[in-house]
Amino acid sequence: MSAVIYTILKEFFVEIHQHQVKARIMSPINDDSVFIFQTSLYYKSKSDSDPNQPASTFTSYANAERHLLQYLEEFQNTLDLGGHVAEGAKI
């Protein structure tokens, strides 16, 4: 398996209920038509035992950014309703 090198296009740092969440949008340097995002923490609702890991591969930067911002909003809403935090990607 070969290594993939990514370019970090944008990083976000937000605090949600005193949890520092880092997020980044990246693209492989050899493929400018693929965009992914990672978050340092995931959320899980009271009824789910597994964390909600977002779909993370997109074909446009705008879609990746929109989905990342939506994920962060859902993260906030879930914690507002008593959800929990789970370990995410190592950023």
N, C-alpha and C positions, 0 to 999 in steps of 0.2 A: 504494500500500500504506500503510495507516494504522499509526501507532505504537501499541504496546500497552504500557501501564504496569502493572507488577507490584507487588504487596505482598510483601515478604520475610517469611515466617512463621517461619522458623527457619534458623539458620546453624550449621554444624558446622566445626570446625577440628581435623584429626587429622594426626598425623605417622606415615607408613608408610615404614619403611626410610630415614629421614632426608629424606623428601620431604614437604613440607607440602602437605596436600590441603585445600582449602576446598570446602565444599558448601553449597548452600542449597535450601530448599523455598520455592516462590513460587506465587502465584495472581494471575491478572489482576484488576485492581480492578473490572472490569465483569462478571466471571463467577466467582461463588464456588463453582462446581461443577467447576472445572478446577484441577489442581495439577500443577506441574512441578518437577523438580529439575535442578540443574546441578552439575558438579564442575569444579574448576580443572585437574585432571589426569585422564587416562584410563590404563588399563593395557593392555598387549598381551603375550600369551604368546609363548614362543619360536617356536612354529609359525605364528603369525599375523603378517602384515606390517602389517595395519591395526589401529588401536586399538579396543578394545571400548567402544563408545559405548552407554550404557544407554538403554533405553526410558525416556522421561522425562515422558509425559503420563498423568495418572491422574484418576479421578473422585472420589477421596476423599483427604483428608489422610493417613489411616492407611495407605493403600496406598502413597502416595508415600514416606512415612517408612520403611515396611518395605522397599520396594525400594531406597531409598537406602542404608540400613544393610546390606542384603544385598550391594549393589554394593561398598561399602567393605570388607566382609569378603572378597569375591572378589578385590578389589584386593590386599589383604594376602596372601592365599593365592597369588596369581599371582606376586607379587614373591618370596615365600618359595621358590617353585619356579624362580626364575631369569628371571621375566618382566621386561619393561621398562616405562618410563613414557613417555607421550605427552602432548603439550599438549592441554588441554581447553578449557573455556569461559573467556573472559576475565572473571574476577570481581575 
